[in-house]
Amino acid sequence: MTNHPSSPGLWALAWRRLRGDRVAMAALAVVALFLAMLALSSAGLIAADWEKEAGVNYAPPSFIGAQESFLAGAAGPDAGPPPPNEFDPLADGIAQLRAQAGAALAPEPRRETLPFGADKWGHDVIKKTIKGGETSIVVGLVAALLAVSLGTVFGALSGYFGGVVDDVFNWFYSIFTSIPSILMILTVAAVLQQRGVATIVLILGLTGWTGPYRLMRAEYMKHKAREYVMAADAIGASHMRRMFSHIFPNVSHVALVQMSILVVGFIKAEVILSFLGFGVPVGVVSWGSMLNEAQNELILGKWWQLTAAATAMALLVTAFSLFTDALRDALDPKLK
């Protein structure tokens, strides 16, 4: 008896196509590098001390060279006690105490230059960019997961049951799509009011489900009449089991592609929200908050924070977009 080799599945064929695409693999490597950076930053292994004042205010990048420091005129620990004040009988005693505790009270020396400069507080821009990427990437991933989950559930119910259920969900879909997306985002932000990472995730997730809903509804309408679903109905499978145990595995690639697309859009949306003041609260750094700070720094000619945040965001968004396009082509069953 001859054993015929089993044919590869959808995911095996998709991975085979992806491996043959050099651009897709390079983009995947960049995305994996950013995700590894996210994991290390979350664990506190890198950029944990990003708030440390390592440099002088607006310290320039090392390849530019040191400039006049804002601390140049500050008195150091060896400056000596101030001259005695004949009008203050306690002045001499205070001066002696300051001299004795000078070493303990002396601030840590701050560098005149840093590899890619410092912000107005002296924070290392590279470490700040890594920590800001942690916030922006987490917001993009979690918000995309929320939006795709809502869109998948709504689309499954609407496409599978049809009738009144379909009409109700289509009514909500028409309302959300009739309002410009940025206006809808700002409206939800104004309603929630409280600022924070969780609030941004809710804002983007509650306004971004319409795209996945439309595609998943169409997929469920197409698959509910297939033979394997009718067979599941014949053996007594419940509606929930037919929707999520039988149909969903066959349309999961659509949800995956939608999630990868939304991650890119939500990272950019977080930057816009933080730039407009609806984003992360004070004390939390993100690429959007860095760009918000950089607009005032440009007036002073300090361009390095803007360059670092914009470059990191452009690199991640470009890599994710290229990988998304390649993944969509690889999962398309019409392509051989």
Secondary structure, DSSP 8 states (H G I E B T S, - for coil): ---------HHHHHHHHHHT-HHHHHHHHHHHHHHHHHHHHHTTSSSTTTTSB-B-TT--BTTT-----TTTTS--TTS------TT-TTHHHHHHHHHHTHHHH-----BS-BTT-B-TT-BBHHHHHHHHHHHHHHHHHHHHHHHHHHHHHHHHHHHHH-HHHHHHHHHHHHHHHHS-HHHHHHHHHHHH---SHHHHHHHHHHHS-HHHHHHHHHHHHHHTTSHHHHHHHHTT--HHHIIIIIIHHHHHHHHHHHHHHHHHHHHHHHHHHHHHT-SS-TT---HHHHHHHHHHHGGGT--HHHHHHHHHHHHHHHHHHHHHHHHHHHT-TT--
